[in-house]
Amino acid sequence: MKHLKKNNFFICLVLILSLTVLLRFPFLELFPPSMLQDEVGIGYSAISIAETGKDEWGESFPLFFKSFGDYKSPAFIYVTALLYKVIGWYEILPRITSAIAGFFIVLFGALWIKRLFKSKELGLIAGLLLATSPWTIHLSRMALESNLGLAFFMAGLFFMSYEDMSKRFSLKKIIISSIFFSLSSYSFHSYRYTVILFLAGIIVATILLFYKQLKQKKYS
């Protein structure tokens, strides 16, 4: 496979993102056929926050939403409330939030793989797989908190990565990626453990790499 030119990469990426939109946004009210209880609860809480600053239980800007007694993570609801302020009321408003998250999963996934392996081809393949995989389409067409959590996590991965392994992380990238990782942990409960384990692995790997470099300098 010949190396893609810069313009060709972006043209292919735009085509993949266009396919992503076509597979996620049209007919959200029909496929899946009806809103689940959790989707309705998220929408109600989001509109309540957007209109009054309180949830349905009268709590002002809660960190966790009681909802049906399951104490939902706040990120999806607050993002949906912001979307409500921008585009107004739609019956499928929570699903639109998830579809937007699905779009960014594909975008950040493609860019992260491109940067990680320094390969435009692999980046495009990753983007195409994310755009067309049934599980990503399914998650993006329902108001699922895990989908938004994945979008934030992929953004954190993208901003954490860098092209040259010999370069240090910039403080700006560390701050941005930390914000996205934090948002993912407030999007879906399981991402708290995922983020902690992932960052612990990064810290251990960094310490080992630093120790190896010191050892090489000592004997050089």
C-alpha positions as CSV (number, residue, x, y, z in Angstrom):
1,M,0.0,0.0,0.0
2,K,1.5,3.3,-1.0
3,H,1.9,6.0,1.6
4,L,-1.0,8.4,1.6
5,K,-0.4,12.1,1.0
6,K,-1.6,14.5,3.7
7,N,-4.5,15.8,1.7
8,N,-5.6,12.2,0.7
9,F,-5.6,11.2,4.4
10,F,-7.9,14.0,5.3
11,I,-10.2,13.3,2.4
12,C,-10.4,9.7,3.3
13,L,-11.0,10.6,7.0
14,V,-13.8,13.0,6.0
15,L,-15.4,10.1,4.0
16,I,-15.2,7.8,6.9
17,L,-16.7,10.4,9.2
18,S,-19.5,11.0,6.7
19,L,-20.2,7.3,6.8
20,T,-20.1,7.5,10.6
21,V,-22.9,10.2,10.6
22,L,-25.0,8.2,8.1
23,L,-24.9,5.1,10.3
24,R,-25.7,6.9,13.6
25,F,-28.0,9.9,13.1
26,P,-30.8,9.1,10.7
27,F,-34.0,7.5,12.0
28,L,-32.9,7.6,15.7
29,E,-36.6,7.6,16.7
30,L,-37.2,4.3,14.8
31,F,-34.0,2.3,15.3
32,P,-34.1,1.1,18.0
33,P,-37.9,1.3,18.0
34,S,-38.7,2.8,21.4
35,M,-36.9,4.7,24.2
36,L,-35.9,2.7,27.2
37,Q,-36.7,3.7,30.7
38,D,-33.1,4.8,31.4
39,E,-33.1,6.9,28.2
40,V,-36.3,8.7,29.2
41,G,-34.9,9.2,32.7
42,I,-31.7,10.8,31.4
43,G,-33.7,13.1,29.1
44,Y,-36.0,14.2,31.9
45,S,-33.1,14.9,34.3
46,A,-31.2,16.8,31.6
47,I,-34.1,19.1,30.7
48,S,-34.9,19.6,34.4
49,I,-31.3,20.7,35.0
50,A,-31.3,22.9,31.9
51,E,-34.6,24.7,32.8
52,T,-34.4,24.9,36.6
53,G,-30.9,23.9,37.7
54,K,-32.4,21.1,39.7
55,D,-33.1,17.4,39.1
56,E,-36.5,15.8,39.5
57,W,-35.8,15.3,43.2
58,G,-35.1,19.0,43.8
59,E,-31.3,18.7,44.1
60,S,-29.4,21.6,42.7
61,F,-26.7,20.5,40.2
62,P,-26.0,17.1,41.8
63,L,-22.8,15.2,41.4
64,F,-24.8,12.0,40.9
65,F,-28.4,11.8,39.8
66,K,-30.8,9.8,41.9
67,S,-33.2,9.3,39.0
68,F,-34.9,6.0,39.5
69,G,-32.8,5.3,42.6
70,D,-29.8,4.1,40.6
71,Y,-27.7,7.2,41.0
72,K,-26.6,7.9,37.4
73,S,-23.2,9.4,36.6
74,P,-23.5,13.1,35.8
75,A,-21.6,13.6,32.6
76,F,-24.2,12.3,30.1
77,I,-27.0,14.3,31.7
78,Y,-25.0,17.6,31.8
79,V,-23.9,17.2,28.2
80,T,-27.5,16.5,27.2
81,A,-28.6,19.5,29.2
82,L,-26.1,21.7,27.3
83,L,-27.2,20.2,24.0
84,Y,-30.8,21.0,24.9
85,K,-29.8,24.6,25.4
86,V,-28.2,24.6,21.9
87,I,-30.7,22.8,19.8
88,G,-33.9,22.8,21.9
89,W,-36.3,19.9,22.6
90,Y,-36.3,16.7,20.7
91,E,-38.0,13.5,21.9
92,I,-34.8,11.6,21.1
93,L,-32.5,14.2,22.6
94,P,-30.5,11.8,24.7
95,R,-29.8,9.6,21.6
96,I,-28.5,12.6,19.8
97,T,-25.9,13.1,22.6
98,S,-24.9,9.4,22.2
99,A,-24.7,9.7,18.4
100,I,-22.4,12.8,18.7
101,A,-20.2,10.8,21.2
102,G,-20.1,7.9,18.6
103,F,-18.8,10.4,16.0
104,F,-15.9,11.5,18.2
105,I,-15.1,7.9,19.1
106,V,-14.4,7.3,15.4
107,L,-12.5,10.6,15.0
108,F,-10.2,10.3,18.0
109,G,-9.8,6.6,17.4
110,A,-8.5,7.1,13.9
111,L,-6.2,10.0,14.9
112,W,-4.9,8.2,17.9
113,I,-3.9,5.1,16.0
114,K,-2.4,7.3,13.2
115,R,-0.2,9.1,15.8
116,L,0.6,6.0,17.9
117,F,1.9,3.9,15.0
118,K,2.9,6.8,12.8
119,S,0.8,5.4,10.0
120,K,-1.9,7.1,8.1
121,E,-3.1,3.8,6.6
122,L,-3.5,2.2,10.0
123,G,-5.3,5.3,11.3
124,L,-7.8,5.1,8.4
125,I,-8.3,1.3,8.9
126,A,-9.0,1.9,12.6
127,G,-11.5,4.7,11.8
128,L,-13.3,2.6,9.2
129,L,-13.6,-0.4,11.6
130,L,-14.9,1.9,14.4
131,A,-17.3,3.5,12.0
132,T,-18.8,0.3,10.7
133,S,-18.5,-2.2,13.6
134,P,-22.0,-3.2,14.8
135,W,-21.3,-2.7,18.5
136,T,-20.2,0.9,18.0
137,I,-23.2,1.6,15.9
138,H,-25.5,0.0,18.4
139,L,-24.1,2.0,21.4
140,S,-24.2,5.2,19.4
141,R,-27.9,4.9,18.6
142,M,-29.0,4.5,22.2
143,A,-28.6,6.9,25.1
144,L,-25.9,4.8,26.9
145,E,-23.6,6.4,29.4
146,S,-20.8,4.0,28.4
147,N,-20.7,5.4,24.9
148,L,-20.0,8.9,26.1
149,G,-17.4,7.5,28.6
150,L,-15.6,5.8,25.7
151,A,-15.6,9.0,23.7
152,F,-13.9,10.9,26.6
153,F,-11.5,8.0,27.1
154,M,-10.5,8.0,23.4
155,A,-10.0,11.8,23.6
156,G,-7.7,11.3,26.6
157,L,-5.7,8.7,24.8
158,F,-5.3,11.0,21.8
159,F,-4.1,14.0,23.8
160,M,-1.8,11.8,25.9
161,S,0.0,10.3,22.9
162,Y,2.9,12.0,21.1
163,E,4.9,11.4,18.0
164,D,8.4,11.1,19.3
165,M,8.9,8.7,22.3
166,S,12.1,10.6,23.2
167,K,10.2,13.7,23.9
168,R,8.6,14.4,27.2
169,F,4.9,14.9,27.8
170,S,4.0,18.5,27.7
171,L,2.2,20.0,30.7
172,K,-0.6,21.2,28.4
173,K,-1.3,17.7,27.0
174,I,-1.2,16.1,30.4
175,I,-3.8,18.6,31.7
176,I,-6.1,18.1,28.6
177,S,-5.8,14.3,28.7
178,S,-6.4,14.3,32.5
179,I,-9.6,16.4,32.0
180,F,-10.9,13.9,29.4
181,F,-10.0,10.9,31.6
182,S,-11.8,12.5,34.5
183,L,-14.8,13.1,32.4
184,S,-14.9,9.5,31.3
185,S,-14.9,8.4,34.9
186,Y,-17.9,10.6,35.6
187,S,-19.7,9.3,32.5
188,F,-19.9,5.6,33.4
189,H,-19.0,3.9,36.7
190,S,-16.7,1.2,35.2
191,Y,-14.4,3.8,33.7
192,R,-13.2,4.9,37.2
193,Y,-11.5,1.5,37.4
194,T,-10.4,1.5,33.8
195,V,-8.8,4.9,34.1
196,I,-7.1,4.1,37.4
197,L,-5.7,0.8,36.0
198,F,-4.6,2.4,32.7
199,L,-2.8,5.3,34.4
200,A,-1.2,3.0,36.9
201,G,0.2,1.0,34.0
202,I,1.5,4.2,32.3
203,I,3.2,5.3,35.6
204,V,4.9,1.9,36.1
205,A,6.0,1.8,32.4
206,T,7.4,5.3,32.7
207,I,9.3,4.5,35.9
208,L,10.8,1.4,34.3
209,L,11.8,3.3,31.1
210,F,13.4,6.0,33.3
211,Y,15.3,3.4,35.3
212,K,16.5,1.7,32.1
213,Q,17.7,5.0,30.7
214,L,19.6,5.8,33.9
215,K,21.2,2.3,33.9
216,Q,22.3,2.8,30.3
217,K,23.9,6.2,31.1
218,K,25.7,4.7,34.1
219,Y,27.4,2.0,32.1
220,S,28.0,4.1,28.9
